[in-house]
Amino acid sequence: MKAVIPKLNIDEKIKEITEPWSPVELMRVNDYVVRMALFDGEYHWHRHENEDELFYVYRGRIVVQLRGQPDVVLSEGEMTVVPRGMEHCPRPSNLRTS
């Protein structure tokens, strides 16, 4: 019996996102989970002690604020990885900060 290889339509999966900052799972790869979320409004500064965090912009533009380093601005089709242990705060690019 052959395994069924799943196929995902991202535009369809987006419809499951109902609230900002509430990610939906897209797929699992080995021990990792690929999620998608809507960036809208404020989020909080945080860090991940045990894993890196990858940000990929499917639509729009975001800013990944990094404690003690320049912000990383990402547009559609761009990505970055925040290393484990680095404090960061993602936000939509149109959100003003003080």
N, C-alpha and C positions, 0 to 999 in steps of 0.2 A: 504494500500500500504506500503510495506517495504522499508526502506531506503537502498540505495546502499552504501555499505562500500567500500571506495576506497582502492586499493592495489597499492603499488609503488615498482618498481624495481630500486634500487639505481644505479646499473651499467648502466642501460638505461638512467636514469636521468642525470648522469655525462656527457653524450654526449652533453647536452645543455650548459655546461660551456665552454664559448669561450674565456674569458679573465680572467687573474688573478685578484683576489679581487673583482670579480663581481658575488655575490652569486645568486643562483637560489633557488626558493622556493620549498621545498619538500612537506610539509604539514602544516596545521594549527591545533593547539591543544588548545582549549579554546581561550584565548586571545593572544596566543603565535604563532610565526611563526618559523618553523624549516627550516633552509637554509643550503646549501652546497656551498663551494667556493674552488677555487684552490689557494693555497698559493705559490706564486712565486715572488721573488723580495722583495723590501722593502714595508712596510706599514707605518703608522704613529701612534704616541702615541695618545691615546684618552681615554675617559671615557664615561660611560653611566650613566646619573644621575638618571634615572627612572627604570632601569631594570638590572638584572644580565645578564652575557653573558656566555653561555655554549660552550665549545670547545670539540668536539669529533673527534678523528682522525680515519677516515675510511681507508685511505691508507697513507703510508709514516710516516713522523715524523715532529713535529713542536715544536717551542719554544714560550711560552707565557712569554714575559718580563713583569715584574711588577715593578713599580716605588717604590724604597726603600725596595724591598724584593727579595729573590732569584728567578731566572727564574724557570718556570715549563716546563719540557721537556716531551712531550707526544709522544708515539709510537702508532702504529696501535692498535685499540681496547681500548685505554685509553681516559679518559676525565677529565676535570676540569671545575670549575665554577669561573669566576671572579666576585666578588660582585659589585653591583652598586656603582658608585662613585670612584672606584679604577682605577687609570691610568694604562694602559697596552698597549703593542705593540706586536701583534702576528707576527711571521715570520717563514719561512721554516727553518729547522734545519741546512741546508747546507749554509745558508747566513752568511757571516762573518760580524761581527760588530767591530767598532773601540773602 
